[in-house]
Amino acid sequence: MRPIRKFQFISLLVAIALVLAACSGAAPDSPATAAPEETVEKESGGKAETVDPKLVTTLAGVKSAVVQIEAQGTFADPEFGEYSGAGLGSGFIIDSSGLAITNNHVVTGAALLNVWVGGDTTKTYNAQIVAVSECSDLALIDIEGDDFPYLEWYPDPITVGLEVYAAGFPLGDPEFTLTKGIVSKEQANGESSWASVNQVIEHDATINPGNSGGPLVTEDGQIVGINYASYAAAGQYFAIGRDTTLQIINQFKAGDDVDSLGINGMAVVADDGSLSGIWVSSVKSGSAADEAGVEPGDLITALEGLGLAADGSMATYCDIIRTQGDDNTLSMDVLRFGTNETLEGQFNGRGLSVTGPILSSGDATAGTDSSGGNTEVAGDFLSENIIEVLDDGYMAITDDSYSLYVEVPTSWNQIDGSSWSADWDGLYLEAVDVTAAPDLDAYYSSYTAPGFSFSASEDWGNIGGYIMLLDGVKHWYEDSCTYDSREKYEDPVYEGAYDYWDCGGDAGLVVLGVRPIADPTAYLVLVQVQVITDADLDALERIMATFDLILP
């Protein structure tokens, strides 16, 4: 089985297969000692000049000005839906007052920022976001307190062959790391699925998830750029260039966001290219996106009438913002999968309003009501349990809690997504469930009508494994059907077994019991499919290929 989750029809496409050097792991749990920075003297016009003792002037001192950032909040993932958690990234201090630079994707949308300076986990600082740039993937934060060591910028031209060092806290580790390399390209492609950066430096100093926002420095500890992406398979790593960064920082210090509407997002595109847009992972409170009603989990498909992300990058989205200005009124079209709605509205203008349900062109018919909204799908039937009507006679459906995903024929358009509970010999059970059939009453009352039911429960683990589950439900069918055989079932995600039942004539029943391979005690799944015709056999194959639990 190739597992397909609720939003797995959306794939991330990056022009040169860039990968975020993203937030990672858990919070630091062991202390590290920051290197002290001594007073430095420089020669200037033949005279010794005293330099701020907090200014880092050596490679050994860089550690004292590099920070690890933990961003806690609620985010939405294209595959797994909404979740609460914490991610870890890096940053570096540029002023002794505590001003620090990191990536927008590290901090935007977070409810809480915890910061550890120089690898010292014995002292936790909070930080405030001063300003961000979505398109340049930069953010300025202000760490509580002052009198911090800080870095300065490399003053000379950045050329191929310049020796550089990537500093930060990768892979959620509280231990500071420093990797060595050279600048391999002065101007690399800055288009990616989460940013559209005008100046990018390519280098070969290894970075990993968690290095995001950390500095790329010279042997004197001077800043060349801000690490933000990697293409590890080719040994290529990328940093936002100094010149672009300095221009944006001047606006940041005035408290102004730059090329930003208030989202932490990424470009996504359907496998067949039929749908693309900017997926909203989180929204900055008080921003233009927040005031317009944009929510985590939304897909912004058009801005100012232009479709977005067809190439898998943020380029069009950012070009429109840079052309129109992020403080001007910008129209947008939005898909909201959580409620199966299309919406329309404006940034810095009219708030979002619903225009209709999400539909696909496929085999479904669509009508409009007097307000122009779609009112029909799959004939005369419309259900909030329909995620998407596909182009091959099938539709993706879910239960009422949006916990399940499966694809069934569009003719199975009577859907019951309600959960159920039961008492099995003193064991209380609750299960999420979705049932679909051409005629639910006929499906519920006999085994000679096509249809299916898909249930999942954490409580089933209390009765044992999938074999005990299959044995425990045999009494449901044995009065009307004859048990035939049992076979082993396994795919990349689930393991289990399925039973065949003969229900007379051409009617048959397949009952599948499985558990997730990665976490066998997490929950059990029960799938029941009634097969009458050859078309029902095709439906059985599709159900087995697509059923999945879509929330962690």
Buried (B, 14 or more C-beta within 10 A) or exposed (E): BEBBBBBBBBBBBBBBBBBBBBBBBEBBEEEBEBBEBEEBEEEEEEEEEEBBEBBBBEBEBBBBBBBBBBBBBBBBBBEBBBEEEBBBBBBBBBBBBBBBBBBBBBBBBBEEBBBBBBBBBEEBBEBEBBBBBBBBBBBBBBBEBEEBBBBBBBEEEBEEEBEBBBBBBBEBBBEBBBBBBEBBBBEBBBBBBBBBBBBBBBBBBBBBBBBBBBBBBBEEBBBBBBBBBBBBEEEBBBBBBBEBBEBBBEBBBEEBBBBBBBBBBBBBBBEEEEBBBBBBBBBBEEBBBBBBBBBBBBBBBBBBEEEBBBBBBBBBBBBBBBEBEBEBEBBBBBBBBBEBBBBBBBBBBEEBEBBBBBBBEBBBEBEEEEEEBBBBBBEEBBBBBBBBBBEEBBBBBBBBEBBBBBBBBBBBBBBBBEBBEEEEEEEEBEBBBBBBBBEBEBBEEEBBBBBBBBBBBBBBBEBEBBEEBBBBBEEEBEEBBEBEEBEEBEBEBBBBBBBBBBBEEEBBBBBBBBBBEEEBEEBBBBBBBBBBEEEBBBBBEBBBBBBBBBBE
